[in-house]
């Protein structure tokens, strides 16, 4: 009787351990990067390629990387330039990363500037994509001056749901009007920060592209 009870307890312990592990799931990182392609900001895309190359070097098997452009209406998968979940085999993952870079290089070489900048739509699309992938860590990179300009008729007064998301603004260049009145730049950053944090997200700004290491530390 004692041995049978002991066996049941051991089996119960193993079952709880397996359940706990399966609930937690593997550590995976989903990175969705939005590229501002409006006006003269396309000249900054060489910097974006540096970010993409570094990100590719840091992602592991099972991680997902997506690059999408921000244009007139960005709440659509048609704006996804490249997406990839990386294989377990290193040789296969390296091939995927090379093809990823080639696709981005071709895009940057042939990109045409857009008239408008639907950053909100891009973020909404990124949230939807990463939630569907169920990655444990979710990062949205916004490579932009953060000046949102919408075509007439587009409605973007929409609250985000960003619990578990980290939003990182990269290369937030100063506009000509910012040099005249720096308050415009300060206010633009503050408004995005408030919008993200009020939606339970984490907000970061990294203007020094050489300091991206914290993005890839496991929490």
N, C-alpha and C positions, 0 to 999 in steps of 0.2 A: 504493500500500500504506500509506504514511504517513497520507494523508488519510482512508483507510478506518478505520485504527486510531484516529485522532483523533476521528472521528465516533462510533465505538463508545464511546470514553472519555467523550465529552460526554453521550451517551445514558445511560450508566451513572450518571454524576453526577446527571443530572436524575432518574433513577429512584430513586436513593438519597435525594435531597432530598424527593421526593414521599412516599416511604415513611416518612421521618422525620417529616414534617409530619402524615401521616395517623395515625401511631402516637401522636403527641402529642395530636392532636385539638384542637378549639376550646376556648377557655377558657370554661367554664360553671360556674355556681355553683348548687348545690342547697341550699335552706334549708328545713328541716322544723321547724316550731315547735309545741311541745306546750303546751297551755293547761291549767293546773290548775283544775278546776271543783269542787273539794271544799269543802264547808262555807262558811265566811265568806270564803274566798279569792276567791270570785266577785266580791267588792267591788273586787278589784284589777284587774279586766279592763279598766277604762278606761285603766289604764296600759299594758296589753297592746296596746290599739288604737294607742297612740302608737308602740310598737315596730313594729307591723305597718305603719303609715303610713310610717315612716322606711325600713323595709326595702323596701317597694314603690318608694320614690323612688330607691333605690340599685341595684335589680336591672336587668340589661340583657337585650336580646333573647337568647333561648336559655336564660336562667336559669329555674329552677323554684322555686316557693314553695308550701309546703303548710302548712296550719293544721289541727291535730288536737286534740281534747279528751282530757284524761286523766281517766278515770272508773274504774269498778269493774274492768273488763277491757279494757285498751287495746291489746292485740295484735290489732288488727282494723282493716280499712279502713272499717268502719262509723263509726268515730270521726273520720274525716277530714271537716272542715267545709268546706274549700275547697282546691282545688289548681289550679295553672296553670303552664304553660310559656309564656313570653312570646314573641309574634311578633316578626319582624324589623322590620315596618313600625311606626314610632313611633305613628302614629294608632291602629292596631289595638292595640298594647301599652298605650296610655293607656286605651282603652276596657276592656281586660281588667283593668287595675288598678282602675278605678272600680267595675266589677262585683264585683271581689274585695272591696273595702272595704265595699260595700253588703251583701254576703253576711255579712261578719263583724259589721257593725253589727246586722243582724237577729238573728244568733246571740246576741250579748252582751245584746241587749234581752230575749230570751226564754229565756235559759239557766236551767236548773234545777240546783241544787247536787247533786253526787253524794256518796254516803256513803263511798266508798273512793277511793284514789289509787294507781293502778297505773302508776307512773312507769317501772318497768322494762319493762313491756309496751309502753308508748309508744315507748321508745327502740328496742326490738327492731323494732317496726313501721317506725320512721324509718330504721333501718339497711337493712332490706330494701328499702324504697321507693327510697332514694337509690342503693343499689347497682344496682338495676334500671335507673335512669335514667342511670347511668354519668357523672354530672357530675364534672368534674375537681376541684372544691372542694366539700366536703360539710360542712355546718354543721347541728347540731341545737341549737335554742334550747329551753330548758326554763324556762317562766314559772311558777314554783312556789316554795313555801316548802321544797320538797324533803323533806317529811315523807311517806314512803310508808306507806300503810295498805292492807293487802290483805284481801279477803274470805276467810273460812275456806275452805280447799281449793285456793286459787290457789298455784301453785308458781312462784316467780320467782328461785330460786337458780341463775341461769344466767349464764355468763360471756359478756361482750360480745366482739365482734370489731370494733375501732374504728381499725384502722390507716388513716390518711388522713382520719379524722373529727375535727372539732372540736366539743366539747360546751360550750355556754355556758349557765350558770345565770343567770337574770335575776330581779330583784326578789325576792330570797330574804328574805322578811319574817321577823321574829322572832315566834315563838309566845309565848303567855303563859308557858308553862313555861320558855322560853328566858330570859325576864326574871328568873325565879326562880333558874335555874341556867344561866348563859351557856355552860357546858361542853356542854350539849346542842346548842346551835347550832353551836359550833365542831366538835364531834364529827361532826355531821350533814354539814357541808361536807367535813370530812376524809375521811369514809367514801366519799362520792361521788367525790371527787378521786382517791382510791386506786383505786376501782373502774374509773374511766375510764382512768387512766394505766397501770394494770396490764394493760389491754386494748389498749395502744399508741395510745390516743387523746390528744388535747390538751384540757385542762380550763381553763376560764375562768369567773370570776364577775364579773358587771357589775350592781351594784345602783343605780348612777346611770344612769337611762335616757337622760340627755342625753349619754352618752359611748359611743355605739355605732359611731363611725367606724371603729375598727380591724377591725370584722367584715367590712368590704367593701373592704379593701385587697387588691389582687392579690398573691399570693405569688410 
